Amino acid sequence: TYGNLTGAGFTDAWSVTRPGELGNTFGHEPLLRNTTVNLTERIDLVLFRGSVSAINADVVGDELGDRTPSGLWPSDHAGLMARIGLGQEIE
């Protein structure tokens, strides 16, 4: 799917703003109680095309402090957020 999307002209905000970094977002234990972070796959994407550009991107929900007061992770994976600038065509 990733290859199909990038082949259709979409650009990956993570790859543009964090080249060489993995950006993994999946890997919390199924019961969401893990006390260490070992994210092993990148399943969250921010893709764009057209007259926009990626300014920055960050993985969220990957720090121990992101857990709920009871010690659970909010999801089985972290998330990805990106700041996208309008009006700038990317080559």
PDB file of N, CA, C and O in Angstrom:
ATOM      1  N   THR A   1       0.821  -1.193   0.000  1.00  0.00           N
ATOM      2  CA  THR A   1       0.000   0.000   0.000  1.00  0.00           C
ATOM      3  C   THR A   1       0.864   1.255   0.000  1.00  0.00           C
ATOM      4  O   THR A   1       0.592   2.205  -0.735  1.00  0.00           O
ATOM      5  N   TYR A   2       1.909   1.253   0.831  1.00  0.00           N
ATOM      6  CA  TYR A   2       2.792   2.422   0.906  1.00  0.00           C
ATOM      7  C   TYR A   2       3.372   2.734  -0.479  1.00  0.00           C
ATOM      8  O   TYR A   2       3.371   3.887  -0.911  1.00  0.00           O
ATOM      9  N   GLY A   3       3.854   1.726  -1.152  1.00  0.00           N
ATOM     10  CA  GLY A   3       4.407   1.915  -2.487  1.00  0.00           C
ATOM     11  C   GLY A   3       3.379   2.420  -3.484  1.00  0.00           C
ATOM     12  O   GLY A   3       3.697   3.234  -4.351  1.00  0.00           O
ATOM     13  N   ASN A   4       2.151   1.942  -3.364  1.00  0.00           N
ATOM     14  CA  ASN A   4       1.081   2.420  -4.250  1.00  0.00           C
ATOM     15  C   ASN A   4       0.799   3.899  -4.014  1.00  0.00           C
ATOM     16  O   ASN A   4       0.617   4.663  -4.962  1.00  0.00           O
ATOM     17  N   LEU A   5       0.764   4.297  -2.751  1.00  0.00           N
ATOM     18  CA  LEU A   5       0.469   5.700  -2.427  1.00  0.00           C
ATOM     19  C   LEU A   5       1.605   6.626  -2.852  1.00  0.00           C
ATOM     20  O   LEU A   5       1.363   7.666  -3.464  1.00  0.00           O
ATOM     21  N   THR A   6       2.833   6.254  -2.532  1.00  0.00           N
ATOM     22  CA  THR A   6       3.943   7.102  -2.949  1.00  0.00           C
ATOM     23  C   THR A   6       4.100   7.079  -4.473  1.00  0.00           C
ATOM     24  O   THR A   6       4.504   8.074  -5.075  1.00  0.00           O
ATOM     25  N   GLY A   7       3.778   5.946  -5.088  1.00  0.00           N
ATOM     26  CA  GLY A   7       3.806   5.858  -6.545  1.00  0.00           C
ATOM     27  C   GLY A   7       2.749   6.724  -7.205  1.00  0.00           C
ATOM     28  O   GLY A   7       2.900   7.114  -8.362  1.00  0.00           O
ATOM     29  N   ALA A   8       1.669   7.032  -6.473  1.00  0.00           N
ATOM     30  CA  ALA A   8       0.598   7.888  -6.983  1.00  0.00           C
ATOM     31  C   ALA A   8       0.884   9.361  -6.708  1.00  0.00           C
ATOM     32  O   ALA A   8       0.029  10.217  -6.937  1.00  0.00           O
ATOM     33  N   GLY A   9       2.091   9.656  -6.215  1.00  0.00           N
ATOM     34  CA  GLY A   9       2.467  11.051  -6.039  1.00  0.00           C
ATOM     35  C   GLY A   9       2.383  11.581  -4.620  1.00  0.00           C
ATOM     36  O   GLY A   9       2.647  12.761  -4.389  1.00  0.00           O
ATOM     37  N   PHE A  10       2.021  10.733  -3.663  1.00  0.00           N
ATOM     38  CA  PHE A  10       1.991  11.179  -2.271  1.00  0.00           C
ATOM     39  C   PHE A  10       3.402  11.148  -1.694  1.00  0.00           C
ATOM     40  O   PHE A  10       4.206  10.285  -2.046  1.00  0.00           O
ATOM     41  N   THR A  11       3.694  12.087  -0.811  1.00  0.00           N
ATOM     42  CA  THR A  11       4.985  12.170  -0.147  1.00  0.00           C
ATOM     43  C   THR A  11       4.786  11.884   1.335  1.00  0.00           C
ATOM     44  O   THR A  11       3.787  12.294   1.926  1.00  0.00           O
ATOM     45  N   ASP A  12       5.721  11.194   1.917  1.00  0.00           N
ATOM     46  CA  ASP A  12       5.680  10.797   3.320  1.00  0.00           C
ATOM     47  C   ASP A  12       6.312  11.898   4.178  1.00  0.00           C
ATOM     48  O   ASP A  12       7.509  12.162   4.068  1.00  0.00           O
ATOM     49  N   ALA A  13       5.510  12.535   5.028  1.00  0.00           N
ATOM     50  CA  ALA A  13       5.994  13.640   5.854  1.00  0.00           C
ATOM     51  C   ALA A  13       7.135  13.205   6.774  1.00  0.00           C
ATOM     52  O   ALA A  13       8.066  13.978   6.998  1.00  0.00           O
ATOM     53  N   TRP A  14       7.083  11.992   7.305  1.00  0.00           N
ATOM     54  CA  TRP A  14       8.148  11.525   8.192  1.00  0.00           C
ATOM     55  C   TRP A  14       9.471  11.415   7.435  1.00  0.00           C
ATOM     56  O   TRP A  14      10.499  11.898   7.909  1.00  0.00           O
ATOM     57  N   SER A  15       9.449  10.796   6.286  1.00  0.00           N
ATOM     58  CA  SER A  15      10.675  10.599   5.516  1.00  0.00           C
ATOM     59  C   SER A  15      11.305  11.920   5.080  1.00  0.00           C
ATOM     60  O   SER A  15      12.527  12.020   4.973  1.00  0.00           O
ATOM     61  N   VAL A  16      10.478  12.929   4.829  1.00  0.00           N
ATOM     62  CA  VAL A  16      10.985  14.239   4.426  1.00  0.00           C
ATOM     63  C   VAL A  16      11.622  14.965   5.611  1.00  0.00           C
ATOM     64  O   VAL A  16      12.695  15.553   5.478  1.00  0.00           O
ATOM     65  N   THR A  17      10.970  14.922   6.752  1.00  0.00           N
ATOM     66  CA  THR A  17      11.439  15.718   7.891  1.00  0.00           C
ATOM     67  C   THR A  17      12.395  14.982   8.811  1.00  0.00           C
ATOM     68  O   THR A  17      13.130  15.615   9.569  1.00  0.00           O
ATOM     69  N   ARG A  18      12.401  13.655   8.758  1.00  0.00           N
ATOM     70  CA  ARG A  18      13.264  12.842   9.627  1.00  0.00           C
ATOM     71  C   ARG A  18      13.976  11.751   8.835  1.00  0.00           C
ATOM     72  O   ARG A  18      13.862  10.574   9.176  1.00  0.00           O
ATOM     73  N   PRO A  19      14.703  12.115   7.793  1.00  0.00           N
ATOM     74  CA  PRO A  19      15.341  11.080   6.974  1.00  0.00           C
ATOM     75  C   PRO A  19      16.302  10.231   7.808  1.00  0.00           C
ATOM     76  O   PRO A  19      17.067  10.744   8.624  1.00  0.00           O
ATOM     77  N   GLY A  20      16.240   8.944   7.583  1.00  0.00           N
ATOM     78  CA  GLY A  20      17.122   8.022   8.285  1.00  0.00           C
ATOM     79  C   GLY A  20      16.621   7.568   9.639  1.00  0.00           C
ATOM     80  O   GLY A  20      17.198   6.652  10.225  1.00  0.00           O
ATOM     81  N   GLU A  21      15.558   8.180  10.158  1.00  0.00           N
ATOM     82  CA  GLU A  21      14.977   7.753  11.435  1.00  0.00           C
ATOM     83  C   GLU A  21      13.813   6.806  11.161  1.00  0.00           C
ATOM     84  O   GLU A  21      13.070   6.991  10.198  1.00  0.00           O
ATOM     85  N   LEU A  22      13.657   5.794  12.006  1.00  0.00           N
ATOM     86  CA  LEU A  22      12.640   4.766  11.774  1.00  0.00           C
ATOM     87  C   LEU A  22      11.220   5.286  11.916  1.00  0.00           C
ATOM     88  O   LEU A  22      10.394   5.019  11.042  1.00  0.00           O
ATOM     89  N   GLY A  23      10.902   6.006  12.964  1.00  0.00           N
ATOM     90  CA  GLY A  23       9.539   6.492  13.168  1.00  0.00           C
ATOM     91  C   GLY A  23       8.547   5.397  13.501  1.00  0.00           C
ATOM     92  O   GLY A  23       7.367   5.517  13.171  1.00  0.00           O
ATOM     93  N   ASN A  24       8.999   4.319  14.155  1.00  0.00           N
ATOM     94  CA  ASN A  24       8.101   3.211  14.482  1.00  0.00           C
ATOM     95  C   ASN A  24       6.999   3.660  15.431  1.00  0.00           C
ATOM     96  O   ASN A  24       7.229   4.453  16.344  1.00  0.00           O
ATOM     97  N   THR A  25       5.803   3.141  15.201  1.00  0.00           N
ATOM     98  CA  THR A  25       4.656   3.507  16.026  1.00  0.00           C
ATOM     99  C   THR A  25       3.903   2.313  16.594  1.00  0.00           C
ATOM    100  O   THR A  25       2.980   2.503  17.386  1.00  0.00           O
ATOM    101  N   PHE A  26       4.260   1.098  16.220  1.00  0.00           N
ATOM    102  CA  PHE A  26       3.526  -0.075  16.712  1.00  0.00           C
ATOM    103  C   PHE A  26       4.420  -0.948  17.573  1.00  0.00           C
ATOM    104  O   PHE A  26       5.608  -1.111  17.295  1.00  0.00           O
ATOM    105  N   GLY A  27       3.822  -1.517  18.637  1.00  0.00           N
ATOM    106  CA  GLY A  27       4.551  -2.492  19.418  1.00  0.00           C
ATOM    107  C   GLY A  27       4.238  -2.521  20.896  1.00  0.00           C
ATOM    108  O   GLY A  27       4.874  -3.275  21.632  1.00  0.00           O
ATOM    109  N   HIS A  28       3.274  -1.724  21.369  1.00  0.00           N
ATOM    110  CA  HIS A  28       2.891  -1.864  22.770  1.00  0.00           C
ATOM    111  C   HIS A  28       2.280  -3.250  22.969  1.00  0.00           C
ATOM    112  O   HIS A  28       1.641  -3.787  22.064  1.00  0.00           O
ATOM    113  N   GLU A  29       2.477  -3.825  24.150  1.00  0.00           N
ATOM    114  CA  GLU A  29       1.937  -5.153  24.436  1.00  0.00           C
ATOM    115  C   GLU A  29       0.412  -5.141  24.377  1.00  0.00           C
ATOM    116  O   GLU A  29      -0.201  -4.108  24.649  1.00  0.00           O
ATOM    117  N   PRO A  30      -0.214  -6.263  24.027  1.00  0.00           N
ATOM    118  CA  PRO A  30      -1.668  -6.315  23.848  1.00  0.00           C
ATOM    119  C   PRO A  30      -2.472  -5.838  25.058  1.00  0.00           C
ATOM    120  O   PRO A  30      -3.535  -5.242  24.880  1.00  0.00           O
ATOM    121  N   LEU A  31      -2.002  -6.080  26.270  1.00  0.00           N
ATOM    122  CA  LEU A  31      -2.738  -5.639  27.457  1.00  0.00           C
ATOM    123  C   LEU A  31      -2.433  -4.188  27.822  1.00  0.00           C
ATOM    124  O   LEU A  31      -3.000  -3.654  28.775  1.00  0.00           O
ATOM    125  N   LEU A  32      -1.542  -3.555  27.071  1.00  0.00           N
ATOM    126  CA  LEU A  32      -1.211  -2.131  27.209  1.00  0.00           C
ATOM    127  C   LEU A  32      -0.584  -1.783  28.556  1.00  0.00           C
ATOM    128  O   LEU A  32      -0.705  -0.649  29.019  1.00  0.00           O
ATOM    129  N   ARG A  33       0.083  -2.744  29.189  1.00  0.00           N
ATOM    130  CA  ARG A  33       0.694  -2.504  30.495  1.00  0.00           C
ATOM    131  C   ARG A  33       2.225  -2.501  30.462  1.00  0.00           C
ATOM    132  O   ARG A  33       2.858  -2.440  31.516  1.00  0.00           O
ATOM    133  N   ASN A  34       2.831  -2.566  29.270  1.00  0.00           N
ATOM    134  CA  ASN A  34       4.285  -2.608  29.203  1.00  0.00           C
ATOM    135  C   ASN A  34       4.900  -1.354  29.839  1.00  0.00           C
ATOM    136  O   ASN A  34       4.386  -0.244  29.693  1.00  0.00           O
ATOM    137  N   THR A  35       6.004  -1.566  30.541  1.00  0.00           N
ATOM    138  CA  THR A  35       6.690  -0.456  31.219  1.00  0.00           C
ATOM    139  C   THR A  35       7.972  -0.063  30.494  1.00  0.00           C
ATOM    140  O   THR A  35       8.722   0.789  30.971  1.00  0.00           O
ATOM    141  N   THR A  36       8.220  -0.673  29.362  1.00  0.00           N
ATOM    142  CA  THR A  36       9.293  -0.248  28.473  1.00  0.00           C
ATOM    143  C   THR A  36       8.690  -0.055  27.087  1.00  0.00           C
ATOM    144  O   THR A  36       7.658  -0.640  26.759  1.00  0.00           O
ATOM    145  N   VAL A  37       9.333   0.754  26.298  1.00  0.00           N
ATOM    146  CA  VAL A  37       8.836   1.039  24.951  1.00  0.00           C
ATOM    147  C   VAL A  37       9.723   0.323  23.946  1.00  0.00           C
ATOM    148  O   VAL A  37      10.933   0.543  23.892  1.00  0.00           O
ATOM    149  N   ASN A  38       9.090  -0.549  23.142  1.00  0.00           N
ATOM    150  CA  ASN A  38       9.807  -1.270  22.102  1.00  0.00           C
ATOM    151  C   ASN A  38       8.947  -1.273  20.837  1.00  0.00           C
ATOM    152  O   ASN A  38       8.389  -2.301  20.453  1.00  0.00           O
ATOM    153  N   LEU A  39       8.853  -0.127  20.210  1.00  0.00           N
ATOM    154  CA  LEU A  39       8.048  -0.005  19.000  1.00  0.00           C
ATOM    155  C   LEU A  39       8.844  -0.580  17.832  1.00  0.00           C
ATOM    156  O   LEU A  39       9.984  -0.184  17.590  1.00  0.00           O
ATOM    157  N   THR A  40       8.231  -1.520  17.112  1.00  0.00           N
ATOM    158  CA  THR A  40       8.965  -2.313  16.125  1.00  0.00           C
ATOM    159  C   THR A  40       8.534  -2.100  14.677  1.00  0.00           C
ATOM    160  O   THR A  40       9.231  -2.538  13.761  1.00  0.00           O
ATOM    161  N   GLU A  41       7.400  -1.438  14.451  1.00  0.00           N
ATOM    162  CA  GLU A  41       6.906  -1.242  13.091  1.00  0.00           C
ATOM    163  C   GLU A  41       6.375   0.168  12.929  1.00  0.00           C
ATOM    164  O   GLU A  41       5.924   0.794  13.887  1.00  0.00           O
ATOM    165  N   ARG A  42       6.436   0.646  11.725  1.00  0.00           N
ATOM    166  CA  ARG A  42       5.876   1.965  11.416  1.00  0.00           C
ATOM    167  C   ARG A  42       4.559   1.755  10.673  1.00  0.00           C
ATOM    168  O   ARG A  42       4.545   1.419   9.489  1.00  0.00           O
ATOM    169  N   ILE A  43       3.445   1.961  11.396  1.00  0.00           N
ATOM    170  CA  ILE A  43       2.138   1.725  10.779  1.00  0.00           C
ATOM    171  C   ILE A  43       1.326   3.008  10.619  1.00  0.00           C
ATOM    172  O   ILE A  43       0.284   2.998   9.963  1.00  0.00           O
ATOM    173  N   ASP A  44       1.779   4.098  11.201  1.00  0.00           N
ATOM    174  CA  ASP A  44       1.057   5.374  11.102  1.00  0.00           C
ATOM    175  C   ASP A  44       1.786   6.277  10.117  1.00  0.00           C
ATOM    176  O   ASP A  44       3.010   6.396  10.159  1.00  0.00           O
ATOM    177  N   LEU A  45       1.034   6.903   9.244  1.00  0.00           N
ATOM    178  CA  LEU A  45       1.610   7.731   8.189  1.00  0.00           C
ATOM    179  C   LEU A  45       0.864   9.050   8.083  1.00  0.00           C
ATOM    180  O   LEU A  45      -0.330   9.131   8.369  1.00  0.00           O
ATOM    181  N   VAL A  46       1.589  10.080   7.668  1.00  0.00           N
ATOM    182  CA  VAL A  46       0.990  11.330   7.205  1.00  0.00           C
ATOM    183  C   VAL A  46       1.538  11.530   5.807  1.00  0.00           C
ATOM    184  O   VAL A  46       2.732  11.763   5.623  1.00  0.00           O
ATOM    185  N   LEU A  47       0.658  11.436   4.825  1.00  0.00           N
ATOM    186  CA  LEU A  47       1.043  11.563   3.425  1.00  0.00           C
ATOM    187  C   LEU A  47       0.392  12.805   2.843  1.00  0.00           C
ATOM    188  O   LEU A  47      -0.702  13.193   3.251  1.00  0.00           O
ATOM    189  N   PHE A  48       1.071  13.426   1.890  1.00  0.00           N
ATOM    190  CA  PHE A  48       0.536  14.637   1.279  1.00  0.00           C
ATOM    191  C   PHE A  48       0.988  14.714  -0.170  1.00  0.00           C
ATOM    192  O   PHE A  48       1.918  14.020  -0.582  1.00  0.00           O
ATOM    193  N   ARG A  49       0.325  15.560  -0.932  1.00  0.00           N
ATOM    194  CA  ARG A  49       0.761  15.860  -2.293  1.00  0.00           C
ATOM    195  C   ARG A  49       0.161  17.194  -2.708  1.00  0.00           C
ATOM    196  O   ARG A  49      -0.764  17.701  -2.075  1.00  0.00           O
ATOM    197  N   GLY A  50       0.695  17.738  -3.759  1.00  0.00           N
ATOM    198  CA  GLY A  50       0.197  19.013  -4.246  1.00  0.00           C
ATOM    199  C   GLY A  50       0.994  20.179  -3.687  1.00  0.00           C
ATOM    200  O   GLY A  50       2.186  20.059  -3.403  1.00  0.00           O
ATOM    201  N   SER A  51       0.322  21.296  -3.536  1.00  0.00           N
ATOM    202  CA  SER A  51       0.974  22.546  -3.143  1.00  0.00           C
ATOM    203  C   SER A  51       1.122  22.665  -1.632  1.00  0.00           C
ATOM    204  O   SER A  51       0.657  23.632  -1.029  1.00  0.00           O
ATOM    205  N   VAL A  52       1.758  21.698  -1.040  1.00  0.00           N
ATOM    206  CA  VAL A  52       2.028  21.711   0.399  1.00  0.00           C
ATOM    207  C   VAL A  52       3.426  21.148   0.633  1.00  0.00           C
ATOM    208  O   VAL A  52       4.026  20.554  -0.263  1.00  0.00           O
ATOM    209  N   SER A  53       3.934  21.342   1.846  1.00  0.00           N
ATOM    210  CA  SER A  53       5.223  20.757   2.201  1.00  0.00           C
ATOM    211  C   SER A  53       5.190  20.343   3.657  1.00  0.00           C
ATOM    212  O   SER A  53       4.441  20.912   4.450  1.00  0.00           O
ATOM    213  N   ALA A  54       5.984  19.370   4.008  1.00  0.00           N
ATOM    214  CA  ALA A  54       6.094  18.921   5.397  1.00  0.00           C
ATOM    215  C   ALA A  54       7.107  19.809   6.106  1.00  0.00           C
ATOM    216  O   ALA A  54       8.217  20.014   5.615  1.00  0.00           O
ATOM    217  N   ILE A  55       6.718  20.332   7.262  1.00  0.00           N
ATOM    218  CA  ILE A  55       7.591  21.191   8.046  1.00  0.00           C
ATOM    219  C   ILE A  55       8.270  20.392   9.151  1.00  0.00           C
ATOM    220  O   ILE A  55       9.473  20.535   9.373  1.00  0.00           O
ATOM    221  N   ASN A  56       7.506  19.552   9.843  1.00  0.00           N
ATOM    222  CA  ASN A  56       8.089  18.662  10.854  1.00  0.00           C
ATOM    223  C   ASN A  56       7.128  17.516  11.123  1.00  0.00           C
ATOM    224  O   ASN A  56       5.966  17.549  10.718  1.00  0.00           O
ATOM    225  N   ALA A  57       7.634  16.504  11.814  1.00  0.00           N
ATOM    226  CA  ALA A  57       6.823  15.347  12.186  1.00  0.00           C
ATOM    227  C   ALA A  57       7.366  14.784  13.486  1.00  0.00           C
ATOM    228  O   ALA A  57       8.552  14.916  13.787  1.00  0.00           O
ATOM    229  N   ASP A  58       6.483  14.152  14.258  1.00  0.00           N
ATOM    230  CA  ASP A  58       6.904  13.587  15.537  1.00  0.00           C
ATOM    231  C   ASP A  58       6.007  12.403  15.888  1.00  0.00           C
ATOM    232  O   ASP A  58       4.813  12.393  15.587  1.00  0.00           O
ATOM    233  N   VAL A  59       6.612  11.406  16.532  1.00  0.00           N
ATOM    234  CA  VAL A  59       5.854  10.284  17.080  1.00  0.00           C
ATOM    235  C   VAL A  59       5.326  10.731  18.445  1.00  0.00           C
ATOM    236  O   VAL A  59       6.063  11.324  19.232  1.00  0.00           O
ATOM    237  N   VAL A  60       4.056  10.450  18.724  1.00  0.00           N
ATOM    238  CA  VAL A  60       3.441  10.778  20.013  1.00  0.00           C
ATOM    239  C   VAL A  60       2.888   9.497  20.635  1.00  0.00           C
ATOM    240  O   VAL A  60       2.546   8.549  19.928  1.00  0.00           O
ATOM    241  N   GLY A  61       2.804   9.482  21.957  1.00  0.00           N
ATOM    242  CA  GLY A  61       2.306   8.295  22.647  1.00  0.00           C
ATOM    243  C   GLY A  61       3.367   7.229  22.789  1.00  0.00           C
ATOM    244  O   GLY A  61       3.052   6.042  22.878  1.00  0.00           O
ATOM    245  N   ASP A  62       4.632   7.643  22.811  1.00  0.00           N
ATOM    246  CA  ASP A  62       5.736   6.689  22.906  1.00  0.00           C
ATOM    247  C   ASP A  62       6.603   6.929  24.140  1.00  0.00           C
ATOM    248  O   ASP A  62       7.678   6.341  24.257  1.00  0.00           O
ATOM    249  N   GLU A  63       6.158   7.772  25.049  1.00  0.00           N
ATOM    250  CA  GLU A  63       6.894   8.062  26.279  1.00  0.00           C
ATOM    251  C   GLU A  63       6.124   7.490  27.465  1.00  0.00           C
ATOM    252  O   GLU A  63       4.893   7.494  27.464  1.00  0.00           O
ATOM    253  N   LEU A  64       6.834   7.003  28.471  1.00  0.00           N
ATOM    254  CA  LEU A  64       6.164   6.421  29.646  1.00  0.00           C
ATOM    255  C   LEU A  64       5.163   7.386  30.258  1.00  0.00           C
ATOM    256  O   LEU A  64       4.125   6.957  30.762  1.00  0.00           O
ATOM    257  N   GLY A  65       5.450   8.665  30.223  1.00  0.00           N
ATOM    258  CA  GLY A  65       4.536   9.663  30.766  1.00  0.00           C
ATOM    259  C   GLY A  65       3.244   9.814  29.987  1.00  0.00           C
ATOM    260  O   GLY A  65       2.336  10.506  30.446  1.00  0.00           O
ATOM    261  N   ASP A  66       3.133   9.192  28.829  1.00  0.00           N
ATOM    262  CA  ASP A  66       1.915   9.257  28.015  1.00  0.00           C
ATOM    263  C   ASP A  66       0.849   8.266  28.471  1.00  0.00           C
ATOM    264  O   ASP A  66      -0.284   8.303  27.991  1.00  0.00           O
ATOM    265  N   ARG A  67       1.215   7.376  29.402  1.00  0.00           N
ATOM    266  CA  ARG A  67       0.249   6.385  29.880  1.00  0.00           C
ATOM    267  C   ARG A  67      -0.809   7.035  30.765  1.00  0.00           C
ATOM    268  O   ARG A  67      -0.596   8.123  31.301  1.00  0.00           O
ATOM    269  N   THR A  68      -1.929   6.378  30.910  1.00  0.00           N
ATOM    270  CA  THR A  68      -3.004   6.864  31.769  1.00  0.00           C
ATOM    271  C   THR A  68      -2.561   6.767  33.232  1.00  0.00           C
ATOM    272  O   THR A  68      -1.573   6.094  33.527  1.00  0.00           O
ATOM    273  N   PRO A  69      -3.270   7.423  34.148  1.00  0.00           N
ATOM    274  CA  PRO A  69      -2.910   7.328  35.559  1.00  0.00           C
ATOM    275  C   PRO A  69      -2.868   5.895  36.085  1.00  0.00           C
ATOM    276  O   PRO A  69      -2.133   5.616  37.033  1.00  0.00           O
ATOM    277  N   SER A  70      -3.632   4.988  35.497  1.00  0.00           N
ATOM    278  CA  SER A  70      -3.618   3.587  35.936  1.00  0.00           C
ATOM    279  C   SER A  70      -2.484   2.787  35.301  1.00  0.00           C
ATOM    280  O   SER A  70      -2.340   1.596  35.578  1.00  0.00           O
ATOM    281  N   GLY A  71      -1.669   3.432  34.445  1.00  0.00           N
ATOM    282  CA  GLY A  71      -0.516   2.768  33.857  1.00  0.00           C
ATOM    283  C   GLY A  71      -0.734   2.133  32.504  1.00  0.00           C
ATOM    284  O   GLY A  71       0.145   1.430  32.004  1.00  0.00           O
ATOM    285  N   LEU A  72      -1.892   2.364  31.895  1.00  0.00           N
ATOM    286  CA  LEU A  72      -2.177   1.796  30.573  1.00  0.00           C
ATOM    287  C   LEU A  72      -1.779   2.778  29.474  1.00  0.00           C
ATOM    288  O   LEU A  72      -1.859   3.995  29.641  1.00  0.00           O
ATOM    289  N   TRP A  73      -1.352   2.218  28.352  1.00  0.00           N
ATOM    290  CA  TRP A  73      -1.143   3.038  27.165  1.00  0.00           C
ATOM    291  C   TRP A  73      -2.508   3.356  26.569  1.00  0.00           C
ATOM    292  O   TRP A  73      -3.396   2.505  26.626  1.00  0.00           O
ATOM    293  N   PRO A  74      -2.715   4.524  26.007  1.00  0.00           N
ATOM    294  CA  PRO A  74      -4.022   4.863  25.427  1.00  0.00           C
ATOM    295  C   PRO A  74      -4.386   4.027  24.205  1.00  0.00           C
ATOM    296  O   PRO A  74      -5.560   3.946  23.844  1.00  0.00           O
ATOM    297  N   SER A  75      -3.393   3.399  23.560  1.00  0.00           N
ATOM    298  CA  SER A  75      -3.636   2.620  22.348  1.00  0.00           C
ATOM    299  C   SER A  75      -2.560   1.545  22.233  1.00  0.00           C
ATOM    300  O   SER A  75      -1.559   1.586  22.948  1.00  0.00           O
ATOM    301  N   ASP A  76      -2.766   0.590  21.340  1.00  0.00           N
ATOM    302  CA  ASP A  76      -1.753  -0.440  21.120  1.00  0.00           C
ATOM    303  C   ASP A  76      -0.604   0.074  20.261  1.00  0.00           C
ATOM    304  O   ASP A  76       0.368  -0.645  20.030  1.00  0.00           O
ATOM    305  N   HIS A  77      -0.710   1.301  19.792  1.00  0.00           N
ATOM    306  CA  HIS A  77       0.390   1.898  19.034  1.00  0.00           C
ATOM    307  C   HIS A  77       0.458   3.388  19.323  1.00  0.00           C
ATOM    308  O   HIS A  77      -0.514   3.997  19.768  1.00  0.00           O
ATOM    309  N   ALA A  78       1.604   3.949  19.065  1.00  0.00           N
ATOM    310  CA  ALA A  78       1.773   5.391  19.190  1.00  0.00           C
ATOM    311  C   ALA A  78       1.129   6.045  17.971  1.00  0.00           C
ATOM    312  O   ALA A  78       0.551   5.359  17.127  1.00  0.00           O
ATOM    313  N   GLY A  79       1.226   7.327  17.884  1.00  0.00           N
ATOM    314  CA  GLY A  79       0.673   8.039  16.745  1.00  0.00           C
ATOM    315  C   GLY A  79       1.738   8.872  16.063  1.00  0.00           C
ATOM    316  O   GLY A  79       2.862   8.990  16.551  1.00  0.00           O
ATOM    317  N   LEU A  80       1.378   9.437  14.948  1.00  0.00           N
ATOM    318  CA  LEU A  80       2.273  10.307  14.213  1.00  0.00           C
ATOM    319  C   LEU A  80       1.545  11.596  13.918  1.00  0.00           C
ATOM    320  O   LEU A  80       0.412  11.587  13.438  1.00  0.00           O
ATOM    321  N   MET A  81       2.203  12.706  14.207  1.00  0.00           N
ATOM    322  CA  MET A  81       1.617  13.995  13.835  1.00  0.00           C
ATOM    323  C   MET A  81       2.632  14.753  12.997  1.00  0.00           C
ATOM    324  O   MET A  81       3.841  14.586  13.157  1.00  0.00           O
ATOM    325  N   ALA A  82       2.124  15.587  12.104  1.00  0.00           N
ATOM    326  CA  ALA A  82       3.001  16.352  11.224  1.00  0.00           C
ATOM    327  C   ALA A  82       2.424  17.737  11.024  1.00  0.00           C
ATOM    328  O   ALA A  82       1.209  17.930  10.998  1.00  0.00           O
ATOM    329  N   ARG A  83       3.319  18.687  10.883  1.00  0.00           N
ATOM    330  CA  ARG A  83       2.917  20.048  10.520  1.00  0.00           C
ATOM    331  C   ARG A  83       3.147  20.173   9.020  1.00  0.00           C
ATOM    332  O   ARG A  83       4.243  19.929   8.515  1.00  0.00           O
ATOM    333  N   ILE A  84       2.084  20.561   8.327  1.00  0.00           N
ATOM    334  CA  ILE A  84       2.120  20.689   6.877  1.00  0.00           C
ATOM    335  C   ILE A  84       1.938  22.162   6.516  1.00  0.00           C
ATOM    336  O   ILE A  84       1.023  22.821   7.009  1.00  0.00           O
ATOM    337  N   GLY A  85       2.812  22.667   5.657  1.00  0.00           N
ATOM    338  CA  GLY A  85       2.705  24.052   5.197  1.00  0.00           C
ATOM    339  C   GLY A  85       1.958  24.126   3.882  1.00  0.00           C
ATOM    340  O   GLY A  85       2.203  23.329   2.976  1.00  0.00           O
ATOM    341  N   LEU A  86       1.066  25.058   3.776  1.00  0.00           N
ATOM    342  CA  LEU A  86       0.265  25.223   2.564  1.00  0.00           C
ATOM    343  C   LEU A  86       0.940  26.170   1.590  1.00  0.00           C
ATOM    344  O   LEU A  86       1.663  27.084   1.985  1.00  0.00           O
ATOM    345  N   GLY A  87       0.693  25.936   0.322  1.00  0.00           N
ATOM    346  CA  GLY A  87       1.134  26.868  -0.704  1.00  0.00           C
ATOM    347  C   GLY A  87       2.563  26.701  -1.157  1.00  0.00           C
ATOM    348  O   GLY A  87       3.109  27.601  -1.797  1.00  0.00           O
ATOM    349  N   GLN A  88       3.190  25.578  -0.847  1.00  0.00           N
ATOM    350  CA  GLN A  88       4.575  25.365  -1.261  1.00  0.00           C
ATOM    351  C   GLN A  88       4.657  24.015  -1.973  1.00  0.00           C
ATOM    352  O   GLN A  88       4.574  22.960  -1.343  1.00  0.00           O
ATOM    353  N   GLU A  89       4.816  24.066  -3.258  1.00  0.00           N
ATOM    354  CA  GLU A  89       4.918  22.842  -4.050  1.00  0.00           C
ATOM    355  C   GLU A  89       6.214  22.128  -3.738  1.00  0.00           C
ATOM    356  O   GLU A  89       7.279  22.745  -3.726  1.00  0.00           O
ATOM    357  N   ILE A  90       6.136  20.834  -3.486  1.00  0.00           N
ATOM    358  CA  ILE A  90       7.337  20.034  -3.259  1.00  0.00           C
ATOM    359  C   ILE A  90       7.718  19.359  -4.559  1.00  0.00           C
ATOM    360  O   ILE A  90       6.846  18.859  -5.270  1.00  0.00           O
ATOM    361  N   GLU A  91       8.960  19.334  -4.878  1.00  0.00           N
ATOM    362  CA  GLU A  91       9.430  18.724  -6.125  1.00  0.00           C
ATOM    363  C   GLU A  91       9.586  17.235  -5.972  1.00  0.00           C
ATOM    364  O   GLU A  91       9.973  16.553  -6.921  1.00  0.00           O
TER     365      GLU A  91
END
